[in-house]
Amino acid sequence: MSLRIAFIASLTLFVMAVTPISAHHSVSKGFDEARAMALQGVITKVEWTNPHVWIYIDVKDSSGSISNWRVESAAPNALFRADIRREVFELAKLCTVQIWPARDGSKTASGRTLTFAGSKTLDISDKFESAPITSETWGKGK
């Protein structure tokens, strides 16, 4: 009887360990990798929360109207491991962000890279779904 209980307990622990991995969504499901583009604007807000950090950017179009984009990046822990800290995302700071826009046409995107003027480019992509973005892979989808 104790062998059966040990087996059931082991199986339960295994299922619990695997479930979060399979629950993570696919970037390509919600975002259009074929329409990679760059946005230039000013950071207005940063939500440093799990499962993703959200960066809000005011972007001015050619007619001068401003729209606020919501850009999803990697999880706080993934950014931390990449030596990217919360303090990097200064409000009212001009930046350029490479994105994959939402398939539904909303002002929501998956962030790939972020660059501040006179600064190095940061890989803010969701590491669960893609390798770090390089100049060779940018804009080519997966």
N, C-alpha and C positions, 0 to 999 in steps of 0.2 A: 504494500500500500504506500509506503514512504517513497518508493521509486517512482510510482505514478504521480505523486504530488510534486516531487522534484522535477519530473519531466514537464508537467503542466506549468509550474512556476518558471522554468527555463524558457518555455515556449512563450509565455506571457511577457517576460522581460525582453525577449528577442523582438516580438511584435511592437512593443512600446518603443524600443530603440530605433526601429526601422521606420515607423510611421512619420516622424517629423521630416525625414529626408524625402519621402515620397509626397509630402504635403506641400513642398515648396513649388511655387508656380513657375511656369516657363515664361521667360522674357518674350519669346517670339509669339506667344499666344496673345498677349495684349498690346505689343508694340511692333511696329513695322520696320524690320531691319533693312528692307530694300529702300526705304526713304530716309536714310541717315542724313542728318543736317546739323548745322551749327546755329546756336543762338548766342547773341551778345546782349548783355543786359546787366542789371544791378540786382544783387541779392537783397530781398526784402524780408525773408524769414527762413529759418532753418528749424526743422523738427527732428531732433536727435533721438529717435525712438526705434524700437524693434517692431517689425522685422527689417525695416529699411529707414534710412535717413531721407527726409524729403527736403529739397531745396527749392524755395520759391524765388523766381526771377522775373522782374519787370523788363519786358522786351519792347522796344520801340520799332514799329514797322516803317516802311518807306513813306507812308502818309503822315507819320508823326503820332499815330495813336499807340497807346501803351496797353499791352496785354500781360497778364500775370501767368507765367508757366509754372507748373508743379513738376519738379524733376525728381524721380526716384533714383536713389543710389544704393550702394551696398549697405549691409547692416553696420551698426555702430562698431561692433567688435571686429568686423572685417576691415573697416577703415582704420581702426586703432592698430591692428596688426600691420597695416601698410604704412604706419607712422603718420596717419592723417588724423589730426585732432579737431575737435569742435571749434577751437579758436581760429582755425584757418578760414572758416566761413564768416567773414566779417560782413555785417549788414551795410548796405549802401556802397559796396565795393563792386566795381566793374569787373565782369568776367566773361569768358567765352566758354560755352559748354557744348560738347558734341553729344547729340542725342539720337535716339530712335523714337519718333513720335508715336502717340497712341493710335491704334487702328481705328478707334471710334471718332477721330477728328477733334477730340477735346485738347485743351492746352495742357496735356499731361504727357510725360515722356520718361523713358528710361535713360538715365545719364551714363555716358561712357567715359568721357574725360572732361576735366574742368581746368581752365587756365586763367590765372590772374595776370594782368599786365606786368611785364618784367619778371615773371615768375615761371617756375617749371610747371609742366603739365602733370596733373594728378589723375590717376586712374581711379574713378569712383564707381566703376561698373560692378554689377552683381557677380561676384566671383563664382557663385554656385552654377551659373549658366554659361560663362564664357571665360576664355583666357584673357589676360591683360591685352588691352587694345594697343596696337602698334600702327605705324604709318602704312605698313604692308596690309594689315587686315581691316583698317577703318573703311567703312562704307561698302564692304563686300558681303555683309551678312555673315552667317555662320558657315 
